[in-house]
Amino acid sequence: MKYALITGASKGIGKAMAEILAEKKHNLILIARSSDLLAALAQSLKSKYQIETAWLAVDFTETGAAYKIQDWCKENNYSIDILINNAGYGLSGPFENYASKEHTDMMQVNMNVLVELCSLFLPELKTAPKAHILNIASSAAYQAVPGLSLYAASKAFVLSFSRGLQYELRHTNVRVTTICPGGTETDFANRANLNPKARKAGEKLNMSADEVAKMAIDAMFAGKTEKITGFVNQLGAVFVWLLPKKLVEKTAAGIYSQD
Ligand SMILES: NC(=O)c1ccc[n+]([C@@H]2O[C@H](COP(=O)([O-])OP(=O)(O)OC[C@H]3O[C@@H](n4cnc5c(N)ncnc54)[C@H](OP(=O)(O)O)[C@@H]3O)[C@@H](O)[C@H]2O)c1
């Protein structure tokens, strides 16, 4: 019996992807920190869609988080053919406002655990007839974003790493898909402590978590390498590529750097 393992499944885009996969009758392993939310989601998806569900509360900033997940899967004979690395968050405002540990914790969640899970589960994914890795980056991956500098850099890392991995695995049964959402209505803005200007800028353009999740799952099953969600975000990436970097960065700073 195969499972789809989703990190950051307790809320937002991860929770919405879990619902879509459950509807498609995939068994699910749900990972995040919030045990109450995970337990409730696992129970409701199990009874609504008659699938198998399991959940594990793990804080990715703790040492060995990815190994803990792998060990737990082995102990319970959970075998996966879909790995979705979705857990992530941002920290907005000046870089120097945060302690060094806050920066490295974010890199741990957004980058290190994602890489470790790809590395630890790849041998198993390669034994399935067809398998997928879905990594969630961001439209912030395409440019430097003053006021979200490290977050944007962490997502540029995810995009570059995932594209490289997809090429390496192109002749195998494993497809690697990267999704780059723009502003999405989730808890992201609260956790990142986005300023009112940034929130207001997002109000008109934000997509819903359900919309983004559907695009992500569709792109994954279509075997796409990279997908920017929504026309406006796609247009934004083109402008970022065309315009001088200084202008792009000044515009972003005007939105994200203000207190
Ligand atoms: N919303 C946007 O505008 C937007 C735009 C571009 C990209 N993204 C990306 O989309 C992904 C999903 O974010 P979202 O928008 O759905 O935000 P969200 O609602 O805040 O969800 C973030 C998920 O990550 C989990 N998480 C956070 N810190 C964790 C930790 N230390 N250990 C384990 N799990 C942790 C959270 O679960 P717990 O709190 O229960 O641990 C939650 O399930 C992220 O990678 C984010 O960077 C979001």
The ligand as an SDF file (V2000), in Angstrom:
LIG
                    3D

 48 52  0  0  0  0  0  0  0  0999 V2000
    0.7990   31.8750    1.1180 N   0  0  0  0  0  0  0  0  0  0  0  0
    1.5860   32.4630    0.2480 C   0  0  0  0  0  0  0  0  0  0  0  0
    1.3890   33.6290   -0.1120 O   0  0  0  0  0  0  0  0  0  0  0  0
    2.7310   31.6790   -0.3480 C   0  0  0  0  0  0  0  0  0  0  0  0
    3.3310   32.1820   -1.5250 C   0  0  0  0  0  0  0  0  0  0  0  0
    4.3900   31.4770   -2.0810 C   0  0  0  0  0  0  0  0  0  0  0  0
    4.8350   30.2890   -1.5070 C   0  0  0  0  0  0  0  0  0  0  0  0
    4.2410   29.8430   -0.3650 N   0  0  0  0  0  0  0  0  0  0  0  0
    4.7730   28.6020    0.2230 C   0  0  0  0  0  0  0  0  0  0  0  0
    3.7300   27.6570    0.3370 O   0  0  0  0  0  0  0  0  0  0  0  0
    4.0550   26.7150    1.3700 C   0  0  0  0  0  0  0  0  0  0  0  0
    2.8410   26.5210    2.2740 C   0  0  0  0  0  0  0  0  0  0  0  0
    2.5920   27.7210    2.9730 O   0  0  0  0  0  0  0  0  0  0  0  0
    1.1350   28.2820    3.2430 P   0  0  0  0  0  0  0  0  0  0  0  0
    0.9690   29.4980    2.4390 O   0  0  0  0  0  0  0  0  0  0  0  0
    0.1260   27.2060    3.1290 O   0  0  0  0  0  0  0  0  0  0  0  0
    1.3080   28.7740    4.7540 O   0  0  0  0  0  0  0  0  0  0  0  0
    0.7310   28.1950    6.1380 P   0  0  0  0  0  0  0  0  0  0  0  0
   -0.7510   28.1590    6.0930 O   0  0  0  0  0  0  0  0  0  0  0  0
    1.3880   29.0140    7.1880 O   0  0  0  0  0  0  0  0  0  0  0  0
    1.2720   26.7080    6.1750 O   0  0  0  0  0  0  0  0  0  0  0  0
    2.6360   26.4220    6.4520 C   0  0  0  0  0  0  0  0  0  0  0  0
    2.7560   24.9600    6.8120 C   0  0  0  0  0  0  0  0  0  0  0  0
    4.1300   24.6960    7.1730 O   0  0  0  0  0  0  0  0  0  0  0  0
    4.1530   24.0540    8.4520 C   0  0  0  0  0  0  0  0  0  0  0  0
    5.3440   24.4420    9.2090 N   0  0  0  0  0  0  0  0  0  0  0  0
    5.7460   25.6890    9.5080 C   0  0  0  0  0  0  0  0  0  0  0  0
    6.8190   25.6710   10.3080 N   0  0  0  0  0  0  0  0  0  0  0  0
    7.1140   24.3670   10.5270 C   0  0  0  0  0  0  0  0  0  0  0  0
    8.0990   23.6820   11.2840 C   0  0  0  0  0  0  0  0  0  0  0  0
    9.0150   24.3440   12.0310 N   0  0  0  0  0  0  0  0  0  0  0  0
    8.1080   22.3370   11.2810 N   0  0  0  0  0  0  0  0  0  0  0  0
    7.1900   21.6440   10.5700 C   0  0  0  0  0  0  0  0  0  0  0  0
    6.2160   22.2250    9.8390 N   0  0  0  0  0  0  0  0  0  0  0  0
    6.1820   23.5700    9.8160 C   0  0  0  0  0  0  0  0  0  0  0  0
    2.8910   24.5640    9.1400 C   0  0  0  0  0  0  0  0  0  0  0  0
    2.4100   23.6430   10.1040 O   0  0  0  0  0  0  0  0  0  0  0  0
    2.4790   23.8730   11.6960 P   0  0  0  0  0  0  0  0  0  0  0  0
    2.3310   25.3400   11.9590 O   0  0  0  0  0  0  0  0  0  0  0  0
    1.3760   23.0280   12.1940 O   0  0  0  0  0  0  0  0  0  0  0  0
    3.8240   23.3380   12.0130 O   0  0  0  0  0  0  0  0  0  0  0  0
    1.8890   24.6100    7.9940 C   0  0  0  0  0  0  0  0  0  0  0  0
    1.2780   23.3500    7.8090 O   0  0  0  0  0  0  0  0  0  0  0  0
    5.2780   27.2970    2.0910 C   0  0  0  0  0  0  0  0  0  0  0  0
    6.4360   26.6210    1.6570 O   0  0  0  0  0  0  0  0  0  0  0  0
    5.2980   28.7390    1.6430 C   0  0  0  0  0  0  0  0  0  0  0  0
    6.5900   29.2960    1.6720 O   0  0  0  0  0  0  0  0  0  0  0  0
    3.2040   30.5010    0.2140 C   0  0  0  0  0  0  0  0  0  0  0  0
  1  2  1  0
  2  3  2  0
  2  4  1  0
  4  5  1  0
  4 48  2  0
  5  6  2  0
  6  7  1  0
  7  8  2  0
  8  9  1  0
  8 48  1  0
  9 10  1  0
  9 46  1  0
 10 11  1  0
 11 12  1  0
 11 44  1  0
 12 13  1  0
 13 14  1  0
 14 15  2  0
 14 16  1  0
 14 17  1  0
 17 18  1  0
 18 19  2  0
 18 20  1  0
 18 21  1  0
 21 22  1  0
 22 23  1  0
 23 24  1  0
 23 42  1  0
 24 25  1  0
 25 26  1  0
 25 36  1  0
 26 27  1  0
 26 35  1  0
 27 28  2  0
 28 29  1  0
 29 30  1  0
 29 35  2  0
 30 31  1  0
 30 32  2  0
 32 33  1  0
 33 34  2  0
 34 35  1  0
 36 37  1  0
 36 42  1  0
 37 38  1  0
 38 39  2  0
 38 40  1  0
 38 41  1  0
 42 43  1  0
 44 45  1  0
 44 46  1  0
 46 47  1  0
M  CHG  2   8   1  16  -1
M  END
$$$$
